[in-house]
């Protein structure tokens, strides 16, 4: 397993209030605690990483790497001001939401672009060095991000719409722009 790198996502959505009768904030706190305990319990084989160099060092030292990611910022109220604290904890990738329209952006289900708060969120994430993940967002929000992004972005779990025609997937044009923006 040496050289293996895994993204450990903290997933929250406002839907949790209906689904599980629990706030996404409480879920997020619990997920962070589980991540930290997992690192502690597996410290002989797994280390959290903060940089690409950390991943390379773990590979050379025979450790697996853990990258902390945010899948849906409902767990901290969609607040850009919370990103710095999360960055210090080691979160390096963030999405803007899941399948819901939220204070940051529309989703692949609802449509709708970035909000002003969403633009602020993107700028703050990129200022900190957090990678923005466009999975689950609407087409309009994707193009809004492409207009303002200053750094490469990712689509961590999106597929090709030309192969599987679902609104969550990316078009060929989106992939081309995403790749061109990475160089």
C-alpha positions in Angstrom: 0.0 0.0 0.0 3.0 2.3 0.1 2.5 5.4 -2.1 -1.3 5.3 -1.9 -2.9 8.7 -1.5 -6.6 9.1 -0.5 -8.9 12.1 -0.2 -10.8 12.0 3.0 -14.0 14.0 2.5 -16.1 15.7 5.1 -19.5 15.6 3.4 -22.3 17.9 4.6 -25.5 19.2 3.1 -28.5 21.1 4.4 -30.5 18.0 3.5 -29.1 16.3 6.6 -31.6 18.2 8.8 -34.4 16.3 7.0 -32.6 13.0 6.3 -31.1 12.4 9.7 -32.7 15.1 11.9 -29.2 16.5 12.7 -27.5 19.7 11.8 -24.7 19.6 9.2 -22.6 21.6 11.7 -22.7 18.7 14.1 -22.0 16.1 11.4 -19.0 18.2 10.2 -17.6 18.3 13.8 -18.0 14.5 14.1 -16.4 13.9 10.7 -13.4 15.9 11.7 -13.1 14.0 14.9 -13.3 10.7 13.0 -10.6 11.8 10.6 -8.3 12.8 13.4 -8.9 9.6 15.3 -8.3 7.5 12.1 -5.0 9.3 11.6 -4.0 8.6 15.3 -5.2 4.9 15.2 -3.3 4.3 11.9 -0.2 6.4 12.5 2.1 3.5 11.7 0.8 3.4 8.0 -1.0 6.7 7.4 0.0 10.4 7.6 -2.0 13.5 6.8 -0.4 15.6 4.0 -0.4 19.3 3.4 1.7 19.6 0.3 2.7 17.7 -2.8 6.2 17.2 -1.1 4.5 15.6 1.8 3.0 13.0 -0.5 6.4 12.4 -2.1 8.0 12.0 1.3 5.4 9.6 2.4 5.9 7.5 -0.7 9.6 7.4 -0.1 9.1 6.6 3.6 6.5 3.8 2.9 3.4 5.7 4.3 0.0 6.2 2.8 -1.2 9.8 2.5 -4.4 11.4 3.6 -5.7 14.7 2.0 -8.5 16.3 3.9 -11.3 17.7 1.6 -14.6 19.5 2.0 -17.5 18.1 0.1 -20.2 20.7 0.7 -19.5 23.6 3.1 -22.9 23.4 4.9 -21.0 22.1 8.0 -19.6 25.5 8.6 -22.4 27.6 7.3 -20.9 28.2 3.8 -18.7 30.9 5.4 -15.6 31.9 3.5 -14.2 33.3 6.8 -14.0 29.7 8.2 -11.7 28.5 5.4 -8.5 29.8 7.0 -9.1 27.8 10.2 -9.9 24.7 8.1 -6.8 25.2 6.0 -4.7 25.3 9.2 -6.3 22.0 10.1 -5.1 20.6 6.8 -8.1 20.8 4.4 -6.7 21.3 0.9 -9.7 20.8 -1.4 -13.1 22.2 -1.2 -16.3 21.9 -3.3 -19.1 24.5 -3.2 -22.0 22.2 -2.5 -23.7 19.0 -3.2 -27.0 18.6 -5.1 -28.6 21.7 -3.5 -28.7 25.3 -4.4 -27.0 27.1 -1.5 -25.7 30.5 -0.5 -22.6 29.9 -2.7 -23.9 28.5 -6.0 -26.5 26.5 -7.9 -26.2 22.8 -8.2 -26.4 20.3 -11.1 -30.0 19.7 -10.0 -31.2 23.3 -9.5 -29.1 25.3 -12.0 -27.9 28.9 -11.1 -24.5 30.5 -11.0 -22.2 31.7 -8.3 -23.5 34.2 -5.8 -21.5 37.1 -4.5 -20.7 35.0 -1.4 -19.7 32.1 -3.8 -17.2 34.5 -5.5 -15.8 35.5 -2.1 -15.5 31.8 -1.2 -13.6 30.9 -4.3 -11.2 33.9 -3.9 -10.6 33.0 -0.2 -10.0 29.3 -1.0 -7.5 30.2 -3.7 -5.8 32.8 -1.6 -5.1 30.2 1.0 -4.0 27.6 -1.5 -7.0 25.4 -1.3 -8.0 23.6 -4.5 -11.5 24.3 -5.7 -13.5 21.2 -6.8 -16.3 21.8 -9.3 -18.1 18.5 -8.8 -21.8 18.7 -8.2 -22.2 22.4 -9.2 -24.3 23.8 -12.0 -23.0 24.5 -15.5 -23.5 28.2 -14.8 -21.5 28.1 -11.6 -18.7 26.2 -13.4 -18.4 28.9 -16.0 -18.6 31.6 -13.4 -15.7 29.9 -11.6 -13.7 29.7 -14.8 -14.1 33.4 -15.3 -12.6 34.3 -11.8 -10.2 31.5 -11.0 -6.6 32.4 -10.5 -5.4 28.9 -9.9 -6.1 25.4 -11.3 -9.3 23.7 -10.3 -10.4 20.1 -10.2 -13.5 17.9 -10.9 -12.7 15.2 -8.4 -15.7 13.0 -9.0 -17.4 14.2 -12.2 -17.7 12.1 -15.4 -18.0 12.9 -19.1 -21.5 14.1 -20.1 -20.8 12.9 -23.7 -20.5 9.4 -22.4 -23.1 9.5 -19.7 -25.6 12.3 -20.2 -26.3 13.5 -16.7 -26.3 17.1 -15.6 -23.7 16.3 -12.9 -21.2 15.4 -15.5 -19.0 17.8 -17.4 -19.2 18.6 -21.1 -16.2 18.2 -23.4 -15.9 22.0 -23.5 -15.8 22.1 -19.7 -13.0 19.5 -19.6 -11.0 21.4 -22.3 -11.3 24.6 -20.3 -10.4 22.9 -17.0 -7.3 21.4 -18.6 -6.3 24.6 -20.3 -6.7 26.5 -17.0 -4.3 24.0 -15.3 -1.3 25.1 -17.3 
